[in-house]
Amino acid sequence: MTNKTIVVLLKGYPRLSETFIAQELLGLERAGFTLKLVAMRRPTDKKRHPVHDEIKAPVSYLPEYLHEEPVRVAKALMKVVTLPGFGSALKAFFRDLPRDFSRNRFRRFGQAAVLVAEWPDDAGWLHVHFIHTPAAVARYASRMSGIPFTVSAHAKDIWTSEAWDLSDKLDEADWTVTCTKAGHERLQSLSARDNVHLSYHGLDLERFPHFAGTRPARDGRDPDDPVRIVSVGRAVKKKGYDTLLRALALLPQELAWRFTHIGGGDELSPLKALSEDLGIASRITWKGALDQREVLEHYRDSDLFSLACRITADGDRDGLPNVMVEAASQNLAVVATNISGIIELFVDGENGLLVAPEDPVALAAALEKAIREPALRQRLGQAAEAKVRHDFDHHTSIADLKRLFTQSFASREAHR
């Protein structure tokens, strides 16, 4: 295969919460692809993961808001209006506008114009992460330029988008790949073509090698050596941290435990206030955002991982949170909820403990069981790690993407 340069369009870059994207970018580079990254937003995280520094691809940024760079946007529009495909893009825009009459819709068209006007000469393909707003930019850009595009769809972007919007993008993209069976089934049901593929992100197991250490058999009876519970995730509604805090507050008072949360998020202040109201604040440590190496240390120093994911009122939800795969890779027992892609890795009682979402009583019972039974934690952790190392190696997902890109490039060459 002749090496091809792929422009990868991202919502924001780099982001601490999107290690799965960074891992994929590095994997594609190692597989022989040349990448150029274009992000719709500049970074806001104060830290970055080591993997971000290993990625060689240059990064450029589209105007996040059109009014902030009016000259750049105007020059782009003057350039792309002469392209044969501009009329097709404009037709799609005016078809979309009555269904989504918003400032964002205009912004996506303007960003698409800038993307096309500043397109690198050596790039022949556009790949986009997330099928909501980034794919809208990609779709308009593809129509303007005639350059094909492909999509990686994940979780929120699948479940909070309108069906018509998803269908249009699925039908125009060369192919779409997604990372859970649940997401695959939804997208496939909305596509008129058989072009949606399932490929789990997997984990870079070299960054998460087997933990050869021994965890103490803590059982919650020694107040000087409490069971250590950790959770990693942004403090946002879909993570269910309010449910987890309420479950912790329901544990027997004499049970010795400590809870550590890792991550940023808009809900941190309300959650801290809730922990005060529930009388458990003294048992909780809020670490904020940490890089991957620091998170790994916490997995290895903990006895139990917990996350209480939910489906929010607007349909937002996680797929299979990468942090749960990471925790399982470290032989760490997991207590979680049985939604979305979580059940594609964990089976209740076999390699984790799962309860229904929005049920702090059931979650408390599962937590108490795991706290009191170190032998159970060990058995569940070992089984979860075995499944991760067998079924969730990221080399599989990179091989899937390499095959898809190679087939697409070959097909395009054949039709020239």
Helices and strands as residue ranges (DSSP letters): E 5-10, H 19-30, E 34-39, H 50-54, E 59-61, G 66-68, H 70-80, H 86-96, G 97-99, H 103-117, E 123-129, H 133-145, E 149-153, H 156-159, H 163-172, E 176-178, H 181-190, E 196-198, E 227-232, G 237-239, H 241-250, E 257-262, H 268-278, G 281-283, E 284-288, H 292-301, E 304-307, H 322-329, E 333-337, G 340-344, E 353-355, H 360-372, H 374-391, H 394-414
